[in-house]
């Protein structure tokens, strides 16, 4: 169980070069790197890789540290991408590659939260986002970050090309039209977990800027569960949340509007009121509920029922990134599985029944989303429209038993685990869930035969 960790799997390794332990955002993983580097260009990264190879050491890149797994952990050389942010170029011609002919090229350490400011002056945006945005672009692509909407892929599906420094210290440009190893890297390693090298630049599809009509409202859980596959196909972006032990779903439906069409831009005062409401309900209120449930677990179901009853309808219009993204100040752990879209109603019914049967009511809601099928080899949506079921646990509570209770349900439905979130699978189980898995693993061995970019977690995943 290297991902819902075994006892003693945190990588606390003493090294005289650093005395600082690192923890990820959620606190689920920690390690002590031997060396920490903040390169500013590909040449500096190549020098770090060459040094690690000569030492027989390892290299792991770090973006924002938002993954829940040990994917970024290392006792070797850590490459922090904080100094490798910014836009390289924007193509707003409409005649370039990709579905819209528009794209943006950014350095790997660029944060998702910075993309609107980079693309806005050109009248562009990314087509879809998740509900948080502190991640680096390289990290989001490399772990399979996604939003919701059957017309849209996750970030890895938006990639038109990327530059990557490999185990030989050479920077390569991977594109769909490239020959040789560059073409294979694009085909098989767009979502690569940092196991193929250190990504330095990425080119992403861009779309004309748009706004969203947001409609958030409560509905009957069973009705939403049964109809989700049909409803999500008829709405640009739909998701819902469900507090275990209740019969209420909080539904969020977002409809796209071109450019600046729609209601006027909210005033500063209106945005301030929205911020306060968001903080009070989704952060301060949730934190208080989580702490109460942690101290008195028997109250959890009642607290969830109370929270579900406080949900009211909210409808507004704003720039897309302001609607997609919400502040998340309450820390948590997370497991998420993608299942075939058509399987969602039955899977979620079994999840509900299992939680009720075991009285496993937790104070964090489940989140249900969907994404369009794509051709990214390790994408959770490879070759099939997918529904996502994310389960969470407050960061001060033990999560493993809860996740192990539900994971078999997802696996029985053909589920694929999110690469940046907790799960128990290794190479033997993953192989049957990803048709191109063996090709991906073979390419990884070819480009990094000594495993300079691996850690224990990645060795488990790739069977190395």
C-alpha positions in Angstrom: 0.0 0.0 0.0 2.6 2.6 -1.1 -0.1 5.2 -1.8 -2.5 4.7 1.0 0.8 4.3 2.8 2.3 1.4 4.6 3.7 2.0 8.1 7.0 3.8 7.8 6.8 4.8 4.2 7.3 8.6 4.8 10.7 9.4 3.4 12.5 11.0 6.3 16.1 10.8 5.1 18.9 12.6 6.9 21.4 14.5 4.8 23.9 17.1 5.8 23.1 19.2 2.8 19.7 20.2 4.3 18.0 20.1 7.6 14.5 21.0 6.3 11.7 18.5 6.1 9.2 19.2 3.4 5.5 18.5 3.5 2.9 18.6 0.8 -0.1 20.9 1.1 -2.3 18.4 2.8 0.3 17.0 5.2 -0.1 13.5 3.9 3.5 13.2 2.6 6.9 14.4 3.8 10.5 13.9 2.9 14.0 15.4 3.4 15.7 16.1 0.0 19.4 15.7 -0.1 19.8 18.8 -2.3 17.3 21.5 -3.2 17.7 23.5 -6.4 15.8 26.4 -7.9 17.0 26.5 -11.5 16.0 29.3 -13.8 16.5 27.6 -17.2 16.9 24.2 -18.9 20.7 24.4 -18.9 20.7 24.6 -15.1 18.3 21.6 -14.9 20.6 19.7 -17.3 23.6 20.3 -15.0 21.6 19.0 -12.0 20.5 15.9 -13.9 24.1 15.2 -15.1 25.4 15.6 -11.5 22.7 13.2 -10.1 23.5 10.6 -12.8 27.2 10.9 -11.9 26.5 10.5 -8.2 24.1 7.6 -8.7 21.4 9.8 -7.1 17.9 10.8 -8.2 16.0 13.9 -9.3 12.4 14.8 -8.6 10.7 18.0 -9.8 8.4 20.0 -7.5 5.7 22.3 -8.6 3.3 23.5 -5.9 3.2 20.4 -3.7 -0.5 20.0 -4.1 -0.5 16.2 -4.9 -1.6 13.9 -2.1 0.7 11.1 -3.1 4.5 10.8 -2.6 5.1 11.7 -6.2 7.4 14.6 -5.4 9.2 13.0 -2.5 12.9 12.4 -2.8 16.1 11.9 -0.7 18.1 13.0 -3.7 18.0 16.2 -5.8 14.8 18.3 -5.6 14.2 20.6 -8.6 11.8 23.4 -7.5 10.3 25.2 -10.5 9.4 28.4 -8.7 11.9 30.4 -10.8 10.7 28.9 -14.0 7.4 30.8 -14.4 6.0 33.1 -17.0 4.6 33.2 -20.5 6.9 32.4 -23.5 4.4 33.3 -26.2 0.7 33.5 -27.2 -0.7 32.5 -30.6 -4.1 34.2 -31.0 -4.1 33.8 -34.8 -6.8 31.1 -34.9 -4.7 29.3 -37.6 -2.3 27.4 -35.4 -2.4 23.8 -34.3 -5.1 22.4 -32.0 -8.9 22.5 -32.1 -9.1 26.3 -31.8 -5.9 27.3 -33.6 -4.9 29.3 -30.5 -2.4 28.5 -27.9 -0.2 29.7 -25.1 3.4 28.6 -24.3 4.4 28.9 -20.7 7.3 27.9 -18.5 6.8 24.8 -16.4 6.6 26.5 -13.0 3.8 28.9 -14.0 0.9 28.7 -11.6 -2.6 28.0 -12.9 -3.8 31.1 -11.0 -1.5 33.3 -13.2 -2.9 32.1 -16.5 -5.9 34.4 -16.6 -3.6 37.5 -16.3 -1.3 36.1 -19.1 -4.1 35.2 -21.5 -6.6 38.0 -20.7 -4.8 40.8 -22.6 -5.0 38.6 -25.8 -8.7 37.9 -25.2 -8.0 34.3 -24.5 -8.5 31.7 -21.7 -8.0 28.0 -21.0 -11.0 26.0 -21.9 -11.6 24.4 -18.5 -10.3 24.5 -15.0 -10.6 22.6 -11.7 -11.9 24.1 -8.5 -8.4 25.2 -7.2 -5.6 26.9 -8.9 -2.3 27.1 -6.9 -0.8 24.2 -8.9 2.0 24.6 -11.4 1.1 24.0 -15.0 3.6 21.2 -15.3 2.3 19.6 -12.1 -1.3 19.9 -13.3 -0.5 18.3 -16.6 1.8 15.6 -15.2 -0.7 14.3 -12.6 -3.9 14.6 -14.6 -5.7 17.7 -13.1 -9.1 18.2 -14.6 -12.3 20.2 -14.3 -15.8 19.1 -15.2 -17.8 19.1 -18.5 -18.2 16.5 -21.2 -17.1 18.9 -23.9 -13.7 19.3 -22.3 -10.6 17.3 -21.3 -8.3 17.7 -18.4 -5.1 19.8 -18.7 -3.0 17.0 -20.3 -5.5 16.8 -23.1 -4.9 20.6 -23.9 -1.2 20.1 -24.5 0.1 20.8 -28.0 3.8 20.2 -27.1 6.3 20.4 -24.3 10.0 20.6 -23.7 11.7 18.2 -21.3 15.2 17.6 -20.0 15.9 13.9 -20.0 18.2 11.6 -18.1 21.0 12.3 -20.7 20.8 16.0 -19.9 19.3 16.8 -23.3 16.3 19.1 -23.7 13.8 17.7 -26.3 10.7 19.2 -27.8 7.9 16.7 -27.8 5.0 17.3 -30.3 2.5 15.2 -32.2 4.2 15.7 -35.5 7.7 14.9 -34.2 9.6 11.8 -35.2 11.6 9.5 -33.0 11.6 9.8 -29.2 10.1 13.3 -29.3 7.0 11.9 -31.0 6.8 9.0 -28.6 7.2 11.3 -25.6 4.2 13.3 -26.9 2.1 10.2 -27.5 2.9 8.4 -24.3 4.2 10.9 -21.7 2.2 14.1 -21.8 0.9 12.9 -18.4 4.2 11.6 -17.2 4.4 12.1 -13.4 7.9 13.5 -13.8 9.1 10.0 -14.5 10.5 10.9 -18.0 12.4 14.0 -17.1 11.9 17.6 -15.9 9.4 19.5 -18.1 10.6 23.0 -18.8 7.9 24.5 -21.1 4.4 23.5 -22.3 2.2 24.7 -25.1 -1.5 24.6 -24.2 -4.7 25.0 -26.3 -6.4 28.4 -25.6 -9.9 29.5 -26.4 -11.5 33.0 -26.8 -12.2 34.4 -23.3 -15.6 33.6 -21.9 -17.8 34.1 -18.9 -20.0 31.7 -17.0 -23.6 31.8 -15.7 -23.3 30.0 -12.4 -26.3 28.3 -11.0 -25.8 26.6 -7.6 -28.8 24.9 -5.9 -29.9 21.9 -3.8 -31.6 18.9 -5.3 -32.6 15.4 -4.3 -29.5 13.3 -4.2 -31.0 10.1 -5.7 -32.5 12.1 -8.6 -29.2 13.8 -9.5 -27.4 10.5 -9.1 -29.7 8.6 -11.5 -29.8 11.4 -14.1 -26.2 12.6 -14.0 -25.0 10.9 -17.2 -27.8 12.6 -19.2 -27.7 15.9 -17.5 -24.0 16.4 -17.7 -24.2 16.0 -21.5 -26.6 18.9 -21.7 -24.8 21.4 -19.6 -21.4 23.0 -20.3 -20.0 22.3 -16.8 -21.9 20.3 -14.1 -20.8 18.9 -10.8 -22.4 18.1 -7.5 -21.4 17.6 -3.9 -23.0 15.2 -1.4 -22.6 15.0 2.4 -22.7 11.4 3.5 -25.8 10.4 5.4 -28.0 13.1 3.7 -30.4 13.0 0.8 -29.4 16.4 -0.6 -27.0 17.2 -3.5 -25.5 20.6 -4.0 -25.6 21.0 -7.8 -23.4 23.4 -9.7 -24.2 24.1 -13.3 -22.1 26.6 -15.3 -23.2 27.8 -18.8 -20.7 29.5 -21.1 -21.2 33.0 -22.5 -18.8 34.4 -25.2 -16.5 37.2 -24.4 -18.0 39.8 -22.1 -21.6 38.9 -22.8 -24.0 38.6 -19.9 -24.4 40.6 -16.7 -22.2 43.5 -15.8 -18.9 42.8 -14.0 -19.6 42.6 -10.2 -18.5 45.7 -8.3 -15.7 45.5 -5.7 -18.4 45.6 -2.9 -20.3 42.7 -4.5 -17.2 40.6 -4.9 -16.3 41.4 -1.3 -19.7 40.1 -0.2 -19.3 37.0 -2.3 -15.8 36.4 -0.8 -17.2 36.8 2.7 -20.0 34.4 2.0 -17.7 31.9 0.5 -15.3 32.1 3.4 -18.1 31.9 6.0 -19.8 28.9 4.4 -17.2 26.9 2.6 -14.2 27.6 4.8 -14.9 28.8 8.3 -18.2 26.9 8.5 -16.7 23.7 7.1 -13.7 24.0 9.4 -15.9 24.4 12.5 -18.0 21.4 11.3 -14.9 19.2 10.7 -13.5 20.1 14.1 -16.8 19.3 15.9 -17.0 16.0 14.1 -13.4 15.1 14.9 -14.0 15.8 18.6 -17.4 14.1 18.7 -17.7 11.7 15.8 -21.3 10.7 16.8 -22.4 14.2 15.8 -21.1 13.8 12.2 -24.4 12.7 10.5 -26.4 15.4 12.3 -23.9 18.0 11.3 -24.0 16.9 7.7 -27.8 17.0 7.7 -27.6 20.5 9.1 -25.1 21.6 6.5 -27.2 20.2 3.7 -30.3 22.1 4.9 -28.4 25.4 4.9 -27.7 25.2 1.2 -29.7 27.8 -0.8 -29.8 28.8 -4.5 -27.2 31.2 -5.8 -27.0 32.4 -9.4 -24.5 34.9 -10.8 -22.3 35.7 -13.9 -18.6 36.3 -13.9 -15.3 35.7 -15.7 -14.8 32.0 -16.2 -11.8 31.6 -13.9 -13.6 33.4 -11.0 -16.5 30.9 -11.3 -14.4 27.7 -11.8 -12.1 28.4 -8.8 -13.0 28.6 -5.2 -10.7 29.2 -2.2 -9.9 26.0 -0.2 -8.5 26.9 3.2 -9.6 23.8 5.0 -7.0 21.1 4.5 -7.9 17.6 3.6 -6.7 14.3 2.1 -8.4 13.0 -1.1 -8.9 9.9 -3.2 -10.5 10.2 -6.6 -11.5 7.5 -9.1 -12.7 7.9 -12.7 -15.3 5.3 -13.8 -17.1 5.0 -17.1 -19.8 7.7 -17.2 -22.7 5.3 -17.6 -21.6 3.4 -14.5 -21.9 6.4 -12.2 -25.5 5.9 -10.9 -24.9 2.4 -9.8 -21.5 3.0 -8.4 -22.7 6.0 -6.4 -25.6 4.0 -5.0 -23.3 1.4 -3.8 -21.0 4.0 -2.2 -24.0 5.5 -0.4 -25.2 2.1 0.8 -21.7 1.1 2.0 -21.2 4.3 3.9 -24.6 3.9 5.6 -24.0 0.2 6.3 -20.7 0.9 8.0 -21.9 4.2 9.5 -18.9 5.8 7.8 -20.3 9.3 7.8 -17.5 11.8 7.4 -17.6 15.6 7.6 -16.4 16.2 4.1 -18.6 15.9 1.1 -18.0 13.7 -2.0 -17.5 15.6 -5.3 -18.8 14.2 -8.6 -17.6 15.5 -11.9 -17.2 14.4 -15.5 -14.7 14.8 -18.4 -14.5 14.1 -22.1 -12.7 11.1 -23.5 -9.1 11.9 -24.6 -6.1 10.2 -26.2 -3.6 10.9 -23.4 -2.1 7.5 -22.6 -2.2 7.7 -18.8 -5.2 9.9 -18.6 -8.0 8.7 -16.4 -10.4 9.6 -19.3 -8.3 7.7 -21.9 -10.7 6.4 -24.5 -13.9 6.9 -22.5 -16.2 9.6 -21.2 -15.7 9.5 -17.5 -17.4 10.3 -14.2 -15.2 11.2 -11.3 -16.0 10.4 -7.7 -13.7 12.2 -5.2 -13.8 11.3 -1.5 -12.2 13.5 1.1 -11.2 13.4 4.8 -10.3 16.3 7.1 -6.6 16.5 7.4 -6.6 16.0 11.2 -8.5 12.7 10.8 -7.2 9.3 9.7 -8.2 8.5 6.2 -6.9 5.1 5.2 -9.8 2.9 6.5 -12.4 5.2 4.9 -10.7 5.1 1.5 -10.1 1.3 1.7 -13.8 0.8 2.4 -14.8 2.6 -0.9 -11.9 1.8 -3.2 -13.0 -1.7 -4.1 -16.3 -0.3 -5.3 -14.5 1.9 -7.8 -12.1 -0.8 -8.9 -15.0 -3.3 -9.6 -16.5 -0.7 -11.9 -13.2 -0.4 -13.9 -12.1 2.7 -12.0 -8.8 4.5 -12.7 -7.2 6.4 -9.8 -6.2 10.0 -10.1 -2.4 10.1 -10.3 -2.1 12.9 -7.8 -4.5 11.5 -5.2 -4.3 8.6 -2.8 -4.9 5.0 -3.9 -3.4 1.5 -3.4 -2.6 0.4 -6.9 0.7 -0.7 -8.3 1.8 -1.7 -11.8 0.1 -5.1 -11.9 -3.3 -3.5 -11.1 -2.8 -0.4 -13.3 -1.8 -2.4 -16.4 -5.3 -3.7 -17.0 -6.8 -0.3 -16.6 -4.7 1.6 -19.1 -4.5 0.0 -22.6 -1.1 1.7 -23.3 0.4 1.1 -19.9 3.1 -1.3 -21.1 4.1 1.0 -23.9 4.4 3.9 -21.4 6.5 1.8 -19.1 8.8 0.6 -21.9 9.4 4.2 -23.1 10.2 5.2 -19.5 12.8 2.5 -19.3 14.2 3.6 -22.7 14.6 7.2 -21.8 15.7 6.7 -18.2 17.3 3.3 -17.9 19.0 3.9 -14.5 15.8 5.4 -12.9 17.3 8.8 -12.1 13.7 10.3 -12.1 12.2 7.6 -9.9 11.3 7.4 -6.3 9.8 4.5 -4.3 6.3 5.6 -5.2 7.0 5.7 -9.0 8.8 2.3 -8.9 5.6 0.9 -7.5 3.5 2.5 -10.2 5.8 1.5 -13.1 7.0 -1.9 -11.7 10.6 -0.7 -12.0 
